[in-house]
Amino acid sequence: WFSAEEAKNYGLVDKVIVKRGEIR
């Protein structure tokens, strides 16, 4: 499993990917 910090960073990256997908 990821550490708390990695989970936060991954969550932010995941949100960015989702937003980019929505823009597409």
Biopython code that builds the backbone (N, CA, C, O; Angstrom):
import numpy as np
from Bio.PDB.StructureBuilder import StructureBuilder

atoms = [
    (1, "TRP", "N", (0.861, -1.199, 0.000)),
    (1, "TRP", "CA", (0.000, 0.000, 0.000)),
    (1, "TRP", "C", (0.893, 1.244, 0.000)),
    (1, "TRP", "O", (2.071, 1.189, 0.354)),
    (2, "PHE", "N", (0.292, 2.362, -0.408)),
    (2, "PHE", "CA", (1.049, 3.622, -0.439)),
    (2, "PHE", "C", (1.077, 4.248, 0.946)),
    (2, "PHE", "O", (0.260, 3.930, 1.810)),
    (3, "SER", "N", (2.027, 5.139, 1.133)),
    (3, "SER", "CA", (2.072, 5.874, 2.404)),
    (3, "SER", "C", (1.048, 6.999, 2.331)),
    (3, "SER", "O", (0.501, 7.273, 1.262)),
    (4, "ALA", "N", (0.788, 7.645, 3.448)),
    (4, "ALA", "CA", (-0.212, 8.720, 3.485)),
    (4, "ALA", "C", (0.142, 9.801, 2.457)),
    (4, "ALA", "O", (-0.726, 10.270, 1.721)),
    (5, "GLU", "N", (1.407, 10.189, 2.410)),
    (5, "GLU", "CA", (1.808, 11.248, 1.465)),
    (5, "GLU", "C", (1.649, 10.774, 0.021)),
    (5, "GLU", "O", (1.159, 11.516, -0.830)),
    (6, "GLU", "N", (2.065, 9.537, -0.249)),
    (6, "GLU", "CA", (1.935, 9.022, -1.615)),
    (6, "GLU", "C", (0.469, 8.947, -2.017)),
    (6, "GLU", "O", (0.113, 9.259, -3.153)),
    (7, "ALA", "N", (-0.375, 8.531, -1.085)),
    (7, "ALA", "CA", (-1.811, 8.443, -1.384)),
    (7, "ALA", "C", (-2.341, 9.828, -1.742)),
    (7, "ALA", "O", (-3.129, 9.968, -2.677)),
    (8, "LYS", "N", (-1.916, 10.848, -1.006)),
    (8, "LYS", "CA", (-2.384, 12.220, -1.304)),
    (8, "LYS", "C", (-1.920, 12.623, -2.697)),
    (8, "LYS", "O", (-2.716, 13.104, -3.503)),
    (9, "ASN", "N", (-0.633, 12.428, -2.983)),
    (9, "ASN", "CA", (-0.108, 12.809, -4.299)),
    (9, "ASN", "C", (-0.821, 12.016, -5.393)),
    (9, "ASN", "O", (-1.195, 12.580, -6.421)),
    (10, "TYR", "N", (-1.011, 10.722, -5.180)),
    (10, "TYR", "CA", (-1.674, 9.895, -6.187)),
    (10, "TYR", "C", (-3.100, 10.376, -6.395)),
    (10, "TYR", "O", (-3.590, 10.417, -7.523)),
    (11, "GLY", "N", (-3.769, 10.743, -5.293)),
    (11, "GLY", "CA", (-5.147, 11.233, -5.398)),
    (11, "GLY", "C", (-5.191, 12.501, -6.237)),
    (11, "GLY", "O", (-6.068, 12.662, -7.086)),
    (12, "LEU", "N", (-4.241, 13.399, -5.995)),
    (12, "LEU", "CA", (-4.228, 14.655, -6.765)),
    (12, "LEU", "C", (-3.988, 14.352, -8.233)),
    (12, "LEU", "O", (-4.663, 14.903, -9.103)),
    (13, "VAL", "N", (-3.024, 13.471, -8.516)),
    (13, "VAL", "CA", (-2.730, 13.121, -9.905)),
    (13, "VAL", "C", (-3.953, 12.479, -10.540)),
    (13, "VAL", "O", (-4.294, 12.792, -11.681)),
    (14, "ASP", "N", (-4.623, 11.579, -9.812)),
    (14, "ASP", "CA", (-5.799, 10.903, -10.335)),
    (14, "ASP", "C", (-6.873, 11.925, -10.682)),
    (14, "ASP", "O", (-7.516, 11.814, -11.727)),
    (15, "LYS", "N", (-7.078, 12.925, -9.815)),
    (15, "LYS", "CA", (-8.089, 13.955, -10.089)),
    (15, "LYS", "C", (-7.727, 14.720, -11.351)),
    (15, "LYS", "O", (-8.593, 15.022, -12.172)),
    (16, "VAL", "N", (-6.440, 15.032, -11.504)),
    (16, "VAL", "CA", (-6.008, 15.766, -12.705)),
    (16, "VAL", "C", (-6.303, 14.939, -13.946)),
    (16, "VAL", "O", (-6.792, 15.473, -14.941)),
    (17, "ILE", "N", (-6.013, 13.648, -13.902)),
    (17, "ILE", "CA", (-6.258, 12.773, -15.053)),
    (17, "ILE", "C", (-7.748, 12.757, -15.368)),
    (17, "ILE", "O", (-8.142, 12.823, -16.532)),
    (18, "VAL", "N", (-8.569, 12.669, -14.337)),
    (18, "VAL", "CA", (-10.025, 12.638, -14.551)),
    (18, "VAL", "C", (-10.473, 13.941, -15.195)),
    (18, "VAL", "O", (-11.272, 13.932, -16.131)),
    (19, "LYS", "N", (-9.961, 15.060, -14.696)),
    (19, "LYS", "CA", (-10.352, 16.365, -15.268)),
    (19, "LYS", "C", (-9.916, 16.431, -16.727)),
    (19, "LYS", "O", (-10.676, 16.905, -17.571)),
    (20, "ARG", "N", (-8.722, 15.972, -17.037)),
    (20, "ARG", "CA", (-8.241, 15.998, -18.423)),
    (20, "ARG", "C", (-9.158, 15.135, -19.281)),
    (20, "ARG", "O", (-9.484, 15.494, -20.413)),
    (21, "GLY", "N", (-9.569, 14.000, -18.737)),
    (21, "GLY", "CA", (-10.468, 13.123, -19.485)),
    (21, "GLY", "C", (-11.793, 13.822, -19.755)),
    (21, "GLY", "O", (-12.369, 13.667, -20.832)),
    (22, "GLU", "N", (-12.283, 14.592, -18.782)),
    (22, "GLU", "CA", (-13.554, 15.302, -18.965)),
    (22, "GLU", "C", (-13.407, 16.355, -20.056)),
    (22, "GLU", "O", (-14.304, 16.536, -20.880)),
    (23, "ILE", "N", (-12.269, 17.050, -20.058)),
    (23, "ILE", "CA", (-12.038, 18.090, -21.071)),
    (23, "ILE", "C", (-12.052, 17.448, -22.461)),
    (23, "ILE", "O", (-12.582, 18.017, -23.415)),
    (24, "ARG", "N", (-11.463, 16.256, -22.557)),
    (24, "ARG", "CA", (-11.458, 15.549, -23.829)),
    (24, "ARG", "C", (-12.896, 15.175, -24.113)),
    (24, "ARG", "O", (-13.183, 14.560, -25.140)),
]
sb = StructureBuilder()
sb.init_structure("model")
sb.init_model(0)
sb.init_chain("A")
sb.init_seg("    ")
for serial, (resi, resn, name, xyz) in enumerate(atoms, 1):
    if name == "N":
        sb.init_residue(resn, " ", resi, " ")
    sb.init_atom(name, np.array(xyz, "f"), 0.0, 1.0, " ", f" {name:<3s}", serial, name[0])
structure = sb.get_structure()
